[in-house]
Amino acid sequence: MLEVLVPLLTIIILTFIILNLVQGRSQWTQAFEKVAERYGGWYTAAKLTRPPVATFKYKGTDCRVRCRRAGRNRAVKTTEMRLAWPQVKPLKMEIVPAGQAPQLRALRNAQPIPAGDAAFDEAFLVFAGKRNPQNVQRLVSSGVRWQIQQLAAMLENIPLRITVDRGWLTIRKYAYIRYYEQLDDFTRYCLELYDQFTLTLSEGIEFREDVVMTAVEQLQCPICSSDIEGQMVICVRCKTPHCLDCWQYNTKCGMYACNETRFLLVGSGEQ
């Protein structure tokens, strides 16, 4: 009897493991499919030895979100966003959280530089190529710093690395992101960081919370269609301002098809 049960149990266990792997890869693929669909791109499904990939264009820029193994012997799991860098002149830069493992750094012969913000400099290390430290320092504007902090806070305790090298901006989290909500957040934060870099490069405009407040003070709340009075909140996804009371009543963004349930309380953090 035992001779029959052992092979049978082995088959059942192996079948269970295989089914879970197949289901997991299906959910993983679906996450990348949804991201590709949202940004009008295309995706490649996860295969036995190949993670999924989403590719699309954002404001005319080639973008790719993928999971891949990196590092020595391809031992480190990463999820990365890669975008074409919008600057003609060569620029090398790397930003990592302070205390991050040195082996996760990529640029060689780069020197640390201060960003000019004491709190940011305590939390992050900025490295610049020897030929352009001043350009890198100017590039790390208040808007850029704010977006980097959002990326670092996402999936807390998972290392982050941001590099600009050889015509590409690469943003990495050192883990496989398998669920759509998390992948959607990662993609959105990366694109917002790209926007801030682009603004700083092309116009020298820095994102500041007080500027946002001034710009939207005269706008109307999409829910009550009245001027915003009292506490104001901004949708995390589409950046539309709302009355706090209206958001709490509606429980989500009032813009058509947005459906975001999270907001930024102006002067505070994400809710």
C-alpha positions as CSV (number, residue, x, y, z in Angstrom):
1,M,0.0,0.0,0.0
2,L,2.8,2.4,0.9
3,E,4.5,1.7,-2.4
4,V,1.4,3.0,-4.2
5,L,0.8,6.0,-1.9
6,V,4.3,7.5,-2.1
7,P,4.3,7.9,-6.0
8,L,0.7,9.1,-5.9
9,L,1.5,11.8,-3.3
10,T,4.5,12.8,-5.3
11,I,2.4,13.3,-8.4
12,I,-0.2,15.3,-6.5
13,I,2.4,17.6,-5.0
14,L,4.2,18.1,-8.3
15,T,0.9,18.8,-10.0
16,F,0.0,21.4,-7.3
17,I,3.4,23.1,-7.7
18,I,3.1,23.3,-11.5
19,L,-0.5,24.6,-11.4
20,N,0.6,27.4,-8.9
21,L,3.5,28.3,-11.1
22,V,1.3,28.5,-14.2
23,Q,-1.3,30.6,-12.4
24,G,1.3,32.9,-10.9
25,R,2.9,33.5,-14.3
26,S,-0.6,34.1,-15.8
27,Q,-1.3,36.8,-13.2
28,W,2.2,38.2,-13.7
29,T,1.6,38.5,-17.5
30,Q,-1.8,40.1,-16.9
31,A,-0.2,42.8,-14.8
32,F,2.1,43.7,-17.6
33,E,-0.7,43.4,-20.2
34,K,-2.8,45.9,-18.3
35,V,0.1,48.4,-18.0
36,A,0.8,48.1,-21.7
37,E,-2.9,48.5,-22.5
38,R,-3.2,51.6,-20.3
39,Y,-0.3,53.4,-22.1
40,G,-1.3,52.2,-25.6
41,G,1.6,49.7,-26.0
42,W,2.2,46.0,-26.3
43,Y,3.5,43.3,-24.0
44,T,5.3,40.0,-24.1
45,A,3.9,37.2,-21.9
46,A,6.0,35.5,-19.3
47,K,7.6,32.2,-20.5
48,L,9.2,29.4,-18.6
49,T,12.6,31.2,-18.4
50,R,11.6,34.7,-19.5
51,P,9.7,37.3,-17.4
52,P,7.0,39.5,-19.0
53,V,7.8,42.9,-20.7
54,A,5.6,45.9,-21.4
55,T,6.7,48.4,-24.1
56,F,5.0,51.7,-25.0
57,K,5.7,55.3,-26.0
58,Y,5.2,58.2,-23.5
59,K,5.2,61.6,-25.0
60,G,7.1,60.3,-27.9
61,T,9.7,58.6,-25.8
62,D,10.4,54.8,-26.0
63,C,9.7,53.1,-22.7
64,R,10.1,49.6,-21.5
65,V,9.0,48.0,-18.2
66,R,10.4,44.6,-17.5
67,C,11.5,42.2,-14.9
68,R,15.0,40.8,-15.3
69,R,17.9,39.3,-13.4
70,A,20.9,41.5,-13.0
71,G,24.3,41.6,-11.3
72,R,27.0,39.0,-11.1
73,N,25.8,35.6,-12.3
74,R,22.3,37.2,-12.8
75,A,21.5,36.5,-9.2
76,V,19.5,39.7,-8.4
77,K,15.9,40.0,-9.3
78,T,14.9,43.5,-10.6
79,T,11.9,45.3,-12.0
80,E,13.0,48.2,-14.2
81,M,11.7,51.1,-16.3
82,R,13.9,52.2,-19.1
83,L,13.4,55.4,-21.0
84,A,15.3,57.2,-23.7
85,W,17.2,60.1,-22.1
86,P,16.1,63.5,-23.5
87,Q,19.5,65.2,-23.5
88,V,22.0,65.4,-26.4
89,K,25.1,66.0,-24.3
90,P,26.5,62.9,-22.5
91,L,25.6,62.8,-18.8
92,K,26.2,60.2,-16.2
93,M,24.4,60.0,-12.9
94,E,23.4,57.5,-10.3
95,I,21.1,57.9,-7.3
96,V,20.7,55.3,-4.6
97,P,19.4,55.3,-1.0
98,A,22.1,55.8,1.6
99,G,23.3,52.5,3.0
100,Q,22.3,50.5,-0.1
101,A,24.5,47.5,-0.8
102,P,27.6,48.7,-2.9
103,Q,27.2,45.8,-5.3
104,L,23.9,47.2,-6.5
105,R,25.6,50.3,-7.9
106,A,26.4,50.4,-11.6
107,L,28.5,53.5,-12.5
108,R,32.3,53.3,-12.0
109,N,34.6,56.3,-11.6
110,A,31.7,58.4,-10.4
111,Q,32.0,60.9,-7.5
112,P,29.5,61.7,-4.8
113,I,28.0,65.2,-4.9
114,P,25.6,67.0,-2.6
115,A,22.1,67.7,-3.9
116,G,21.8,70.8,-1.7
117,D,19.0,69.5,0.5
118,A,20.1,68.3,3.9
119,A,17.3,65.8,4.4
120,F,17.7,64.4,0.9
121,D,21.5,64.2,1.2
122,E,21.0,62.2,4.4
123,A,18.7,59.7,2.8
124,F,20.2,59.4,-0.7
125,L,23.6,59.3,-2.4
126,V,24.0,61.1,-5.7
127,F,26.9,60.2,-7.9
128,A,28.1,62.1,-11.0
129,G,30.5,61.4,-13.8
130,K,33.8,63.4,-13.4
131,R,33.0,65.6,-16.4
132,N,29.6,67.0,-15.4
133,P,29.0,67.1,-11.6
134,Q,27.5,70.6,-11.8
135,N,25.0,69.5,-14.5
136,V,23.9,66.6,-12.3
137,Q,23.6,68.8,-9.2
138,R,21.3,71.2,-11.1
139,L,19.3,68.3,-12.5
140,V,18.4,67.0,-9.0
141,S,15.7,69.7,-8.5
142,S,13.1,69.9,-5.8
143,G,10.6,68.1,-8.1
144,V,13.1,65.4,-8.9
145,R,13.9,64.9,-5.3
146,W,10.2,64.6,-4.4
147,Q,9.6,62.0,-7.0
148,I,12.6,60.0,-6.0
149,Q,11.3,59.9,-2.4
150,Q,7.9,58.6,-3.7
151,L,9.7,55.8,-5.6
152,A,11.8,54.9,-2.6
153,A,8.8,54.8,-0.3
154,M,7.0,52.5,-2.7
155,L,7.5,48.8,-1.6
156,E,9.4,50.0,1.4
157,N,12.7,48.2,2.2
158,I,13.2,47.2,-1.4
159,P,16.4,48.9,-2.8
160,L,16.1,51.5,-5.5
161,R,18.6,52.6,-8.1
162,I,18.3,55.4,-10.7
163,T,20.9,55.8,-13.4
164,V,21.4,58.0,-16.4
165,D,24.1,56.5,-18.7
166,R,24.6,56.0,-22.5
167,G,21.4,57.8,-23.5
168,W,19.1,55.9,-21.1
169,L,17.3,56.7,-17.9
170,T,16.9,53.4,-15.9
171,I,14.9,53.1,-12.7
172,R,15.2,49.8,-10.8
173,K,13.5,48.2,-7.8
174,Y,15.4,45.2,-6.7
175,A,12.5,42.7,-6.7
176,Y,10.1,41.2,-9.1
177,I,6.8,43.2,-9.1
178,R,4.1,40.7,-10.0
179,Y,0.8,42.5,-9.1
180,Y,-0.9,45.1,-11.3
181,E,-1.6,47.7,-8.6
182,Q,2.1,47.8,-7.6
183,L,3.3,47.6,-11.2
184,D,1.0,50.4,-12.1
185,D,2.3,52.6,-9.2
186,F,5.9,51.9,-10.2
187,T,5.3,52.8,-13.8
188,R,3.4,56.0,-12.9
189,Y,6.1,57.1,-10.5
190,C,8.8,56.5,-13.0
191,L,7.0,58.5,-15.7
192,E,6.4,61.4,-13.3
193,L,10.1,61.3,-12.4
194,Y,10.9,61.5,-16.1
195,D,8.6,64.5,-16.5
196,Q,10.4,66.3,-13.7
197,F,13.8,65.5,-15.2
198,T,12.5,66.8,-18.6
199,L,11.2,70.0,-17.1
200,T,14.5,70.7,-15.3
201,L,16.5,70.0,-18.5
202,S,14.4,72.0,-20.9
203,E,13.0,74.9,-18.9
204,G,14.7,74.9,-15.6
205,I,11.3,74.7,-13.9
206,E,11.2,73.0,-10.6
207,F,8.1,71.4,-9.2
208,R,7.2,72.9,-5.8
209,E,4.2,72.2,-3.7
210,D,3.5,75.9,-3.2
211,V,3.6,76.4,-7.0
212,V,1.0,73.6,-7.4
213,M,-1.1,75.2,-4.8
214,T,-1.0,78.6,-6.5
215,A,-1.7,77.2,-9.9
216,V,-4.8,75.2,-8.9
217,E,-6.3,77.6,-6.4
218,Q,-8.7,79.0,-9.1
219,L,-9.7,75.7,-10.5
220,Q,-13.1,74.0,-9.8
221,C,-13.6,70.7,-8.0
222,P,-14.9,68.2,-10.6
223,I,-17.3,66.8,-8.1
224,C,-19.2,69.9,-6.8
225,S,-18.2,72.1,-9.8
226,S,-17.5,75.0,-7.4
227,D,-14.3,76.8,-6.5
228,I,-12.2,74.7,-4.1
229,E,-12.7,76.0,-0.6
230,G,-11.2,74.7,2.6
231,Q,-8.8,71.7,2.5
232,M,-7.7,70.7,-1.0
233,V,-6.5,67.3,-2.2
234,I,-4.9,66.2,-5.5
235,C,-5.5,62.9,-7.2
236,V,-2.5,60.7,-7.1
237,R,-3.1,59.4,-10.7
238,C,-4.3,62.4,-12.8
239,K,-3.2,65.3,-10.5
240,T,-6.7,66.9,-10.5
241,P,-7.5,69.0,-7.4
242,H,-10.6,68.4,-5.4
243,C,-12.3,69.6,-2.2
244,L,-11.4,67.2,0.6
245,D,-15.1,66.9,1.6
246,C,-16.2,66.1,-1.9
247,W,-13.5,63.4,-2.3
248,Q,-14.5,61.8,1.0
249,Y,-18.2,61.9,-0.1
250,N,-17.4,60.4,-3.6
251,T,-14.7,58.1,-2.2
252,K,-12.6,58.5,-5.4
253,C,-11.5,60.9,-8.1
254,G,-14.2,62.8,-9.9
255,M,-12.5,62.8,-13.3
256,Y,-14.1,60.6,-15.9
257,A,-12.5,57.1,-16.1
258,C,-9.8,57.8,-13.6
259,N,-11.4,56.0,-10.6
260,E,-8.3,56.6,-8.4
261,T,-9.1,56.2,-4.6
262,R,-5.8,57.7,-3.3
263,F,-5.1,61.4,-3.0
264,L,-2.4,63.8,-1.8
265,L,-3.5,66.1,1.0
266,V,-1.8,69.4,0.0
267,G,1.0,70.1,2.4
268,S,1.0,66.4,3.5
269,G,1.5,63.0,2.1
270,E,-0.4,60.3,0.2
271,Q,-3.6,59.0,1.8
